[in-house]
Amino acid sequence: MKLSAKECYLTLRSALLSPLLFFRKLKAPDKGRIKRILLLRHDRIGDMVLSTGVFKALKRAYPDVFIIVLASGSNKEVLQNNPDIDEVLVYKGLLWFLKEVRRRKPDLAVDLFYTYEFKTAFLAYISGAKYRLGFENAGRQVFFNIKGADTRRPCSMQGHLTELISNLGVGSEGMEPVIYLSEEEALWARKYLVASRIDKFAPKVAMHPGGFYLSQRWQADGFAEAGRKIIEKFRANIIIIGDRKEEDLIEKIKKQIGSGNVFALYDLPLRQVISILSQCDMLLCNNSGLLHVASVLKIPTVSTMGPTDPLLWQPYGKNNIVIRQELPCSPCSRGVCKTHKCMALITPRQIEEAVDIQMREISKKYNRV
């Protein structure tokens, strides 16, 4: 079997670094000496959402410890109102990290990045923490001194995170991810929907046609056709959501759907988007951060999946339907694809059938069975 350039590189890197592992001194964490924990999660929204269970479990196991989460500008709002976190820092580069993080003197640094890359493992190493833990992949474990989790075992992201922190003596009980929405946020969302003239006596179906990578996006025409079917069958509101960069995509789909209660939202902060999503009955989307937000909020979802590993990045919970095509090349995890075949083969009919399954129960609330 021919190895890819990436696989060759990782195999070689692992071989070159393996001698250093003989000199690695593994430590068993002493709970009594851990007063401050640093968790590295400065990447995307979905990753942060799925990691909130880790914060909760650590706070339960170390109730008197000060927990610091290193977030990104794009995912920090996920942590608003979270009682399991004592401080949120937004990553601003290496020099900033050396100054601000080392000044806080963490005793334990946990790298939550499920990756082969060195960068975050190195950050954990230079944080000044006595104990360091992270995923072990192709030699990156040279930066850690607590035995970590192996990324090669087929498992969901929740399973990998559970395994990782089990090495700190933290059990899996109560490790469900969570988003803490306040009553004020929920009230704001309800008022916003009323002010937008969204019919409160009809189902509210959110639609997110975007995605971090282009290879994760199903065709706009398909979303438009699905929207028309949802309005036709269930007389539902369609609320198309995304960020400002997705404005053209959202407006295109809205125009193609045409008549009916169709609303576009692409200029709201993430926290307000989450609040509005919490008031919706269903989300139709690609594999994205908002998919994981909805699944944690226990909102039924229908989502597409292309190059993404279906076991690793499955939405949390049970009330989710994922549509994908199994191909010899999938999952490839590529951000860019020449053919986009795995997504192109997903048909509007498949989406329609999945939506019908979810809407069957939802419609009962509105006496529209």
LUMDO-700266 format. One record per residue (C-alpha): x negated, y negated, z; residue in one letter. Coordinates in steps of 0.02 Angstrom, whole numbers, always signed. Layout:
N
<atom x="X" y="Y" z="Z" code="a"/>
...
This chain:
369
<atom x="+0" y="+0" z="+0" code="m"/>
<atom x="-69" y="-169" z="-50" code="k"/>
<atom x="-94" y="-291" z="+93" code="l"/>
<atom x="-50" y="-474" z="+73" code="s"/>
<atom x="-182" y="-610" z="+96" code="a"/>
<atom x="-104" y="-652" z="+264" code="k"/>
<atom x="-111" y="-471" z="+323" code="e"/>
<atom x="-293" y="-457" z="+268" code="c"/>
<atom x="-337" y="-617" z="+360" code="y"/>
<atom x="-251" y="-563" z="+522" code="l"/>
<atom x="-331" y="-390" z="+516" code="t"/>
<atom x="-503" y="-466" z="+492" code="l"/>
<atom x="-475" y="-596" z="+626" code="r"/>
<atom x="-418" y="-464" z="+749" code="s"/>
<atom x="-572" y="-359" z="+714" code="a"/>
<atom x="-689" y="-507" z="+736" code="l"/>
<atom x="-611" y="-560" z="+900" code="l"/>
<atom x="-591" y="-387" z="+975" code="s"/>
<atom x="-764" y="-387" z="+1058" code="p"/>
<atom x="-715" y="-544" z="+1156" code="l"/>
<atom x="-569" y="-450" z="+1232" code="l"/>
<atom x="-690" y="-338" z="+1326" code="f"/>
<atom x="-744" y="-491" z="+1424" code="f"/>
<atom x="-567" y="-553" z="+1457" code="r"/>
<atom x="-528" y="-547" z="+1643" code="k"/>
<atom x="-344" y="-512" z="+1666" code="l"/>
<atom x="-263" y="-582" z="+1822" code="k"/>
<atom x="-107" y="-536" z="+1918" code="a"/>
<atom x="-11" y="-696" z="+1954" code="p"/>
<atom x="-3" y="-742" z="+2138" code="d"/>
<atom x="+169" y="-817" z="+2166" code="k"/>
<atom x="+113" y="-906" z="+2323" code="g"/>
<atom x="-15" y="-1006" z="+2224" code="r"/>
<atom x="+97" y="-1057" z="+2081" code="i"/>
<atom x="+172" y="-1228" z="+2116" code="k"/>
<atom x="+188" y="-1299" z="+1939" code="r"/>
<atom x="+232" y="-1205" z="+1779" code="i"/>
<atom x="+206" y="-1273" z="+1604" code="l"/>
<atom x="+308" y="-1197" z="+1461" code="l"/>
<atom x="+261" y="-1235" z="+1281" code="l"/>
<atom x="+413" y="-1249" z="+1165" code="r"/>
<atom x="+378" y="-1401" z="+1054" code="h"/>
<atom x="+449" y="-1336" z="+892" code="d"/>
<atom x="+627" y="-1317" z="+825" code="r"/>
<atom x="+803" y="-1325" z="+896" code="i"/>
<atom x="+847" y="-1141" z="+884" code="g"/>
<atom x="+686" y="-1087" z="+969" code="d"/>
<atom x="+721" y="-1203" z="+1114" code="m"/>
<atom x="+901" y="-1144" z="+1130" code="v"/>
<atom x="+847" y="-962" z="+1140" code="l"/>
<atom x="+712" y="-1005" z="+1268" code="s"/>
<atom x="+832" y="-1084" z="+1393" code="t"/>
<atom x="+861" y="-913" z="+1470" code="g"/>
<atom x="+676" y="-906" z="+1512" code="v"/>
<atom x="+687" y="-1070" z="+1607" code="f"/>
<atom x="+836" y="-1007" z="+1704" code="k"/>
<atom x="+752" y="-842" z="+1748" code="a"/>
<atom x="+591" y="-927" z="+1803" code="l"/>
<atom x="+685" y="-1050" z="+1913" code="k"/>
<atom x="+774" y="-904" z="+1995" code="r"/>
<atom x="+612" y="-808" z="+2023" code="a"/>
<atom x="+513" y="-964" z="+2075" code="y"/>
<atom x="+646" y="-1077" z="+2156" code="p"/>
<atom x="+520" y="-1196" z="+2235" code="d"/>
<atom x="+410" y="-1216" z="+2082" code="v"/>
<atom x="+406" y="-1376" z="+1977" code="f"/>
<atom x="+447" y="-1326" z="+1797" code="i"/>
<atom x="+383" y="-1432" z="+1652" code="i"/>
<atom x="+438" y="-1400" z="+1473" code="v"/>
<atom x="+335" y="-1466" z="+1329" code="l"/>
<atom x="+466" y="-1506" z="+1195" code="a"/>
<atom x="+468" y="-1589" z="+1025" code="s"/>
<atom x="+559" y="-1746" z="+973" code="g"/>
<atom x="+683" y="-1640" z="+877" code="s"/>
<atom x="+728" y="-1514" z="+1012" code="n"/>
<atom x="+713" y="-1610" z="+1176" code="k"/>
<atom x="+899" y="-1652" z="+1181" code="e"/>
<atom x="+941" y="-1467" z="+1200" code="v"/>
<atom x="+875" y="-1483" z="+1378" code="l"/>
<atom x="+984" y="-1628" z="+1433" code="q"/>
<atom x="+1077" y="-1591" z="+1597" code="n"/>
<atom x="+976" y="-1430" z="+1621" code="n"/>
<atom x="+956" y="-1401" z="+1809" code="p"/>
<atom x="+821" y="-1269" z="+1784" code="d"/>
<atom x="+694" y="-1397" z="+1722" code="i"/>
<atom x="+608" y="-1530" z="+1827" code="d"/>
<atom x="+519" y="-1626" z="+1688" code="e"/>
<atom x="+524" y="-1633" z="+1498" code="v"/>
<atom x="+371" y="-1694" z="+1403" code="l"/>
<atom x="+373" y="-1730" z="+1217" code="v"/>
<atom x="+216" y="-1672" z="+1128" code="y"/>
<atom x="+118" y="-1816" z="+1049" code="k"/>
<atom x="-45" y="-1737" z="+995" code="g"/>
<atom x="-202" y="-1660" z="+1067" code="l"/>
<atom x="-276" y="-1813" z="+1152" code="l"/>
<atom x="-108" y="-1852" z="+1231" code="w"/>
<atom x="-97" y="-1672" z="+1290" code="f"/>
<atom x="-268" y="-1677" z="+1371" code="l"/>
<atom x="-223" y="-1835" z="+1465" code="k"/>
<atom x="-42" y="-1807" z="+1515" code="e"/>
<atom x="-33" y="-1619" z="+1540" code="v"/>
<atom x="-198" y="-1594" z="+1628" code="r"/>
<atom x="-152" y="-1739" z="+1743" code="r"/>
<atom x="-3" y="-1638" z="+1802" code="r"/>
<atom x="-116" y="-1490" z="+1849" code="k"/>
<atom x="-6" y="-1341" z="+1803" code="p"/>
<atom x="-48" y="-1178" z="+1890" code="d"/>
<atom x="+33" y="-1070" z="+1756" code="l"/>
<atom x="+48" y="-1106" z="+1569" code="a"/>
<atom x="+166" y="-1000" z="+1464" code="v"/>
<atom x="+154" y="-1009" z="+1275" code="d"/>
<atom x="+328" y="-961" z="+1210" code="l"/>
<atom x="+280" y="-972" z="+1026" code="f"/>
<atom x="+309" y="-806" z="+938" code="y"/>
<atom x="+169" y="-828" z="+812" code="t"/>
<atom x="-2" y="-772" z="+753" code="y"/>
<atom x="-69" y="-950" z="+752" code="e"/>
<atom x="-200" y="-1009" z="+877" code="f"/>
<atom x="-142" y="-1187" z="+910" code="k"/>
<atom x="-21" y="-1163" z="+1054" code="t"/>
<atom x="-125" y="-1024" z="+1133" code="a"/>
<atom x="-271" y="-1147" z="+1133" code="f"/>
<atom x="-161" y="-1281" z="+1212" code="l"/>
<atom x="-118" y="-1160" z="+1352" code="a"/>
<atom x="-305" y="-1127" z="+1374" code="y"/>
<atom x="-353" y="-1311" z="+1388" code="i"/>
<atom x="-203" y="-1356" z="+1499" code="s"/>
<atom x="-309" y="-1324" z="+1652" code="g"/>
<atom x="-191" y="-1189" z="+1715" code="a"/>
<atom x="-270" y="-1048" z="+1815" code="k"/>
<atom x="-147" y="-923" z="+1741" code="y"/>
<atom x="-105" y="-914" z="+1555" code="r"/>
<atom x="+22" y="-804" z="+1466" code="l"/>
<atom x="+83" y="-786" z="+1286" code="g"/>
<atom x="+120" y="-669" z="+1142" code="f"/>
<atom x="-27" y="-562" z="+1088" code="e"/>
<atom x="-56" y="-560" z="+902" code="n"/>
<atom x="-216" y="-539" z="+800" code="a"/>
<atom x="-334" y="-595" z="+937" code="g"/>
<atom x="-243" y="-749" z="+1002" code="r"/>
<atom x="-238" y="-661" z="+1172" code="q"/>
<atom x="-418" y="-715" z="+1201" code="v"/>
<atom x="-342" y="-877" z="+1267" code="f"/>
<atom x="-231" y="-789" z="+1396" code="f"/>
<atom x="-277" y="-703" z="+1559" code="n"/>
<atom x="-110" y="-622" z="+1600" code="i"/>
<atom x="-63" y="-470" z="+1497" code="k"/>
<atom x="+63" y="-531" z="+1369" code="g"/>
<atom x="+191" y="-455" z="+1251" code="a"/>
<atom x="+149" y="-372" z="+1085" code="d"/>
<atom x="+238" y="-449" z="+935" code="t"/>
<atom x="+233" y="-288" z="+833" code="r"/>
<atom x="+378" y="-204" z="+923" code="r"/>
<atom x="+542" y="-224" z="+824" code="p"/>
<atom x="+655" y="-325" z="+937" code="c"/>
<atom x="+765" y="-479" z="+948" code="s"/>
<atom x="+687" y="-643" z="+1003" code="m"/>
<atom x="+782" y="-628" z="+1167" code="q"/>
<atom x="+704" y="-457" z="+1193" code="g"/>
<atom x="+530" y="-522" z="+1158" code="h"/>
<atom x="+551" y="-668" z="+1279" code="l"/>
<atom x="+617" y="-551" z="+1412" code="t"/>
<atom x="+467" y="-436" z="+1391" code="e"/>
<atom x="+347" y="-583" z="+1396" code="l"/>
<atom x="+401" y="-652" z="+1564" code="i"/>
<atom x="+424" y="-479" z="+1639" code="s"/>
<atom x="+235" y="-487" z="+1661" code="n"/>
<atom x="+267" y="-625" z="+1788" code="l"/>
<atom x="+379" y="-509" z="+1888" code="g"/>
<atom x="+537" y="-590" z="+1818" code="v"/>
<atom x="+684" y="-475" z="+1783" code="g"/>
<atom x="+801" y="-487" z="+1634" code="s"/>
<atom x="+959" y="-511" z="+1738" code="e"/>
<atom x="+1042" y="-679" z="+1708" code="g"/>
<atom x="+926" y="-725" z="+1565" code="m"/>
<atom x="+1063" y="-777" z="+1446" code="e"/>
<atom x="+1023" y="-938" z="+1351" code="p"/>
<atom x="+1128" y="-1087" z="+1401" code="v"/>
<atom x="+1167" y="-1266" z="+1349" code="i"/>
<atom x="+1234" y="-1379" z="+1486" code="y"/>
<atom x="+1366" y="-1498" z="+1420" code="l"/>
<atom x="+1440" y="-1624" z="+1540" code="s"/>
<atom x="+1625" y="-1667" z="+1556" code="e"/>
<atom x="+1583" y="-1841" z="+1492" code="e"/>
<atom x="+1507" y="-1767" z="+1333" code="e"/>
<atom x="+1656" y="-1655" z="+1303" code="a"/>
<atom x="+1775" y="-1802" z="+1331" code="l"/>
<atom x="+1674" y="-1910" z="+1210" code="w"/>
<atom x="+1686" y="-1774" z="+1076" code="a"/>
<atom x="+1875" y="-1757" z="+1096" code="r"/>
<atom x="+1898" y="-1945" z="+1081" code="k"/>
<atom x="+1782" y="-1951" z="+930" code="y"/>
<atom x="+1883" y="-1817" z="+840" code="l"/>
<atom x="+2046" y="-1909" z="+877" code="v"/>
<atom x="+1972" y="-2073" z="+816" code="a"/>
<atom x="+1915" y="-1985" z="+657" code="s"/>
<atom x="+2096" y="-1932" z="+626" code="r"/>
<atom x="+2055" y="-1747" z="+636" code="i"/>
<atom x="+2216" y="-1649" z="+657" code="d"/>
<atom x="+2215" y="-1579" z="+834" code="k"/>
<atom x="+2355" y="-1458" z="+789" code="f"/>
<atom x="+2250" y="-1372" z="+656" code="a"/>
<atom x="+2094" y="-1262" z="+671" code="p"/>
<atom x="+1928" y="-1354" z="+667" code="k"/>
<atom x="+1796" y="-1266" z="+563" code="v"/>
<atom x="+1621" y="-1339" z="+568" code="a"/>
<atom x="+1509" y="-1311" z="+418" code="m"/>
<atom x="+1320" y="-1332" z="+417" code="h"/>
<atom x="+1250" y="-1305" z="+241" code="p"/>
<atom x="+1072" y="-1359" z="+286" code="g"/>
<atom x="+923" y="-1265" z="+354" code="g"/>
<atom x="+742" y="-1297" z="+402" code="f"/>
<atom x="+675" y="-1208" z="+247" code="y"/>
<atom x="+749" y="-1220" z="+73" code="l"/>
<atom x="+738" y="-1031" z="+60" code="s"/>
<atom x="+863" y="-1017" z="+203" code="q"/>
<atom x="+999" y="-1117" z="+115" code="r"/>
<atom x="+1145" y="-1038" z="+25" code="w"/>
<atom x="+1208" y="-1132" z="-129" code="q"/>
<atom x="+1309" y="-1290" z="-104" code="a"/>
<atom x="+1442" y="-1230" z="-227" code="d"/>
<atom x="+1472" y="-1078" z="-118" code="g"/>
<atom x="+1502" y="-1185" z="+37" code="f"/>
<atom x="+1621" y="-1295" z="-62" code="a"/>
<atom x="+1720" y="-1145" z="-123" code="e"/>
<atom x="+1727" y="-1075" z="+54" code="a"/>
<atom x="+1791" y="-1243" z="+117" code="g"/>
<atom x="+1930" y="-1247" z="-12" code="r"/>
<atom x="+1984" y="-1070" z="+36" code="k"/>
<atom x="+1985" y="-1111" z="+221" code="i"/>
<atom x="+2096" y="-1263" z="+193" code="i"/>
<atom x="+2209" y="-1168" z="+74" code="e"/>
<atom x="+2233" y="-1016" z="+188" code="k"/>
<atom x="+2227" y="-1092" z="+362" code="f"/>
<atom x="+2262" y="-1278" z="+335" code="r"/>
<atom x="+2107" y="-1310" z="+440" code="a"/>
<atom x="+1998" y="-1463" z="+465" code="n"/>
<atom x="+1825" y="-1445" z="+386" code="i"/>
<atom x="+1689" y="-1541" z="+479" code="i"/>
<atom x="+1526" y="-1538" z="+380" code="i"/>
<atom x="+1379" y="-1576" z="+494" code="i"/>
<atom x="+1193" y="-1604" z="+472" code="g"/>
<atom x="+1060" y="-1736" z="+492" code="d"/>
<atom x="+1027" y="-1893" z="+391" code="r"/>
<atom x="+907" y="-1799" z="+275" code="k"/>
<atom x="+1053" y="-1688" z="+222" code="e"/>
<atom x="+1169" y="-1832" z="+178" code="e"/>
<atom x="+1166" y="-1799" z="-10" code="d"/>
<atom x="+1198" y="-1613" z="+14" code="l"/>
<atom x="+1343" y="-1646" z="+132" code="i"/>
<atom x="+1424" y="-1778" z="+22" code="e"/>
<atom x="+1408" y="-1663" z="-130" code="k"/>
<atom x="+1500" y="-1523" z="-40" code="i"/>
<atom x="+1632" y="-1641" z="+28" code="k"/>
<atom x="+1665" y="-1707" z="-147" code="k"/>
<atom x="+1676" y="-1531" z="-220" code="q"/>
<atom x="+1799" y="-1474" z="-87" code="i"/>
<atom x="+1908" y="-1619" z="-138" code="g"/>
<atom x="+2078" y="-1632" z="-53" code="s"/>
<atom x="+2118" y="-1584" z="+125" code="g"/>
<atom x="+2053" y="-1634" z="+295" code="n"/>
<atom x="+1866" y="-1641" z="+257" code="v"/>
<atom x="+1749" y="-1744" z="+365" code="f"/>
<atom x="+1562" y="-1775" z="+350" code="a"/>
<atom x="+1446" y="-1806" z="+499" code="l"/>
<atom x="+1262" y="-1837" z="+467" code="y"/>
<atom x="+1218" y="-1990" z="+568" code="d"/>
<atom x="+1242" y="-1931" z="+747" code="l"/>
<atom x="+1109" y="-1886" z="+877" code="p"/>
<atom x="+1088" y="-1700" z="+910" code="l"/>
<atom x="+1174" y="-1710" z="+1079" code="r"/>
<atom x="+1331" y="-1783" z="+1002" code="q"/>
<atom x="+1329" y="-1652" z="+864" code="v"/>
<atom x="+1320" y="-1517" z="+998" code="i"/>
<atom x="+1465" y="-1598" z="+1090" code="s"/>
<atom x="+1573" y="-1601" z="+932" code="i"/>
<atom x="+1524" y="-1422" z="+891" code="l"/>
<atom x="+1584" y="-1370" z="+1064" code="s"/>
<atom x="+1759" y="-1429" z="+1015" code="q"/>
<atom x="+1763" y="-1329" z="+853" code="c"/>
<atom x="+1842" y="-1158" z="+829" code="d"/>
<atom x="+1713" y="-1085" z="+711" code="m"/>
<atom x="+1548" y="-1124" z="+625" code="l"/>
<atom x="+1504" y="-1075" z="+447" code="l"/>
<atom x="+1319" y="-1101" z="+414" code="c"/>
<atom x="+1149" y="-1038" z="+362" code="n"/>
<atom x="+1025" y="-967" z="+485" code="n"/>
<atom x="+979" y="-1126" z="+578" code="s"/>
<atom x="+962" y="-1208" z="+746" code="g"/>
<atom x="+1146" y="-1253" z="+750" code="l"/>
<atom x="+1190" y="-1069" z="+725" code="l"/>
<atom x="+1101" y="-1030" z="+888" code="h"/>
<atom x="+1183" y="-1179" z="+972" code="v"/>
<atom x="+1355" y="-1115" z="+922" code="a"/>
<atom x="+1320" y="-937" z="+974" code="s"/>
<atom x="+1262" y="-993" z="+1147" code="v"/>
<atom x="+1419" y="-1102" z="+1161" code="l"/>
<atom x="+1517" y="-942" z="+1120" code="k"/>
<atom x="+1590" y="-1016" z="+961" code="i"/>
<atom x="+1629" y="-883" z="+828" code="p"/>
<atom x="+1509" y="-895" z="+681" code="t"/>
<atom x="+1490" y="-837" z="+502" code="v"/>
<atom x="+1313" y="-862" z="+437" code="s"/>
<atom x="+1204" y="-820" z="+289" code="t"/>
<atom x="+1031" y="-746" z="+305" code="m"/>
<atom x="+899" y="-728" z="+171" code="g"/>
<atom x="+711" y="-716" z="+204" code="p"/>
<atom x="+734" y="-715" z="+393" code="t"/>
<atom x="+703" y="-558" z="+497" code="d"/>
<atom x="+881" y="-504" z="+542" code="p"/>
<atom x="+832" y="-412" z="+700" code="l"/>
<atom x="+718" y="-548" z="+766" code="l"/>
<atom x="+829" y="-699" z="+731" code="w"/>
<atom x="+1004" y="-630" z="+753" code="q"/>
<atom x="+1125" y="-753" z="+835" code="p"/>
<atom x="+1154" y="-725" z="+1020" code="y"/>
<atom x="+1311" y="-637" z="+1079" code="g"/>
<atom x="+1444" y="-532" z="+995" code="k"/>
<atom x="+1563" y="-646" z="+901" code="n"/>
<atom x="+1448" y="-676" z="+753" code="n"/>
<atom x="+1455" y="-611" z="+574" code="i"/>
<atom x="+1294" y="-618" z="+473" code="v"/>
<atom x="+1300" y="-599" z="+283" code="i"/>
<atom x="+1139" y="-544" z="+197" code="r"/>
<atom x="+1075" y="-437" z="+54" code="q"/>
<atom x="+945" y="-305" z="+90" code="e"/>
<atom x="+810" y="-310" z="-44" code="l"/>
<atom x="+640" y="-224" z="-60" code="p"/>
<atom x="+556" y="-392" z="-31" code="c"/>
<atom x="+655" y="-441" z="+123" code="s"/>
<atom x="+633" y="-501" z="+252" code="p"/>
<atom x="+484" y="-599" z="+186" code="c"/>
<atom x="+496" y="-749" z="+306" code="s"/>
<atom x="+442" y="-866" z="+167" code="r"/>
<atom x="+493" y="-1048" z="+172" code="g"/>
<atom x="+486" y="-1061" z="-18" code="v"/>
<atom x="+538" y="-930" z="-145" code="c"/>
<atom x="+532" y="-934" z="-336" code="k"/>
<atom x="+688" y="-829" z="-362" code="t"/>
<atom x="+788" y="-854" z="-201" code="h"/>
<atom x="+869" y="-689" z="-248" code="k"/>
<atom x="+917" y="-633" z="-71" code="c"/>
<atom x="+1023" y="-790" z="-50" code="m"/>
<atom x="+1086" y="-800" z="-229" code="a"/>
<atom x="+1161" y="-625" z="-214" code="l"/>
<atom x="+1273" y="-677" z="-69" code="i"/>
<atom x="+1445" y="-704" z="-146" code="t"/>
<atom x="+1586" y="-822" z="-98" code="p"/>
<atom x="+1696" y="-668" z="-83" code="r"/>
<atom x="+1586" y="-598" z="+55" code="q"/>
<atom x="+1595" y="-762" z="+149" code="i"/>
<atom x="+1783" y="-772" z="+125" code="e"/>
<atom x="+1809" y="-598" z="+197" code="e"/>
<atom x="+1701" y="-636" z="+349" code="a"/>
<atom x="+1789" y="-803" z="+379" code="v"/>
<atom x="+1958" y="-714" z="+368" code="d"/>
<atom x="+1904" y="-595" z="+506" code="i"/>
<atom x="+1856" y="-738" z="+622" code="q"/>
<atom x="+2004" y="-849" z="+578" code="m"/>
<atom x="+2130" y="-710" z="+610" code="r"/>
<atom x="+2109" y="-732" z="+798" code="e"/>
<atom x="+2079" y="-919" z="+793" code="i"/>
<atom x="+2241" y="-951" z="+696" code="s"/>
<atom x="+2342" y="-871" z="+836" code="k"/>
<atom x="+2302" y="-1021" z="+947" code="k"/>
<atom x="+2385" y="-1134" z="+820" code="y"/>
<atom x="+2530" y="-1018" z="+780" code="n"/>
<atom x="+2465" y="-996" z="+604" code="r"/>
<atom x="+2445" y="-808" z="+589" code="v"/>
